[in-house]
Amino acid sequence: MSMELFGRLVLVVGPSGAGKDTLIDYARDRLRSDPCVHLVRRVISRPVAVGEEHEPVDGDEFQRRVREGAFALHWQAHGLCYGIPSEIDVLLKRGDVVVANGSRAIFPDARERYSQLLVVNVTAPMNVLAKRLVERGRENLESVRQRLIRSEQQSVEGDEVLHIDNAGPPEIAGERFLAVLIEQAGRAK
């Protein structure tokens, strides 16, 4: 059942290594002065690492928060738990644009819960994904291989999905993503 919300949830999804965090950081640096656009931090059951800025918690704390309803959306992937804080609902009720790094796996739940949903599916060719995953150095080669297999198995399609190819320089996809967010913020005002 979708909630009565006036804002727009922009859920950024795509395979590991596609550059979701790069695009979100690109937008964050350029939208600091826009009070209607909020780029939220996820809660993840892993320590702080190079890459995404997130709120680290252990597995027990994450499950406690799930039980207390602290997440608007949550999921598990690659042995970790991920959550988007429920505070986004306050911002969406206000009519703001909320941008969150999500997962293709939660697309059906997000679609059902949020009528004003825009999914930005960030993509890149398999060889680019593999190179990026190896270069970021967070995982061993078997973990990288598993992520690549998983990336081939999930796709998102629908009227509320916008695909952005992020195979080239980050500024190209970054400017396209930024334009989408500025357009959404203009609709919210």
C-alpha positions, 0 to 999 in steps of 0.5 A: 500500500503506497503512502500519501506523499507529496515528494519524490523518492529517487532510488539509485540502484545498479550493480556493484561497481556501476558508480552509484556512490560516485553519482550521489557524491557528484550531486551532493557536491553541487546541491548543497544549497538546495533545501528541497533535495536530501541525499540520505545515508544508508545504515549498513552492517559493516564498518566504515570503508573507502567508498560510500559514507554510511552509518555503520552498525553491527548485525544485532543493532541492525535487527533491533532497528528493523523490529522498531520500524527504523527503516523505510526500506531494508534488505540483505545482500552479500552477507550485509544488512542495508537500511534507508532510515524511516525519517525519509517519510517526513521529508517526502510528506513535506514535498521534498526530493529524497535521494537514496542508494538502494537495491534492485532487490527492493524495487517491488517493495519501493514501488508498492510503498512509494507512489512518487518513485523514480528509480535511477538504474546506473549501469556500466558494461561488465568489464568496467564493473569488474575493473572497478570492483577489483580496484576498490579492493574491498573484496577478494576475487571470488566475492567480486565474481559473485557480485558480477554474477548477481548483477547479470541476474537482476534488472529493473524496468518500468515507467518509473525507471530511468537508466544512466550509463556510467561507463565513461568519465563520471562528469558525463553521467554525473551531469545527467543525474544532476539534471534529473534531480534539479528537475525533480526539485523543480516539480517539488517547489 
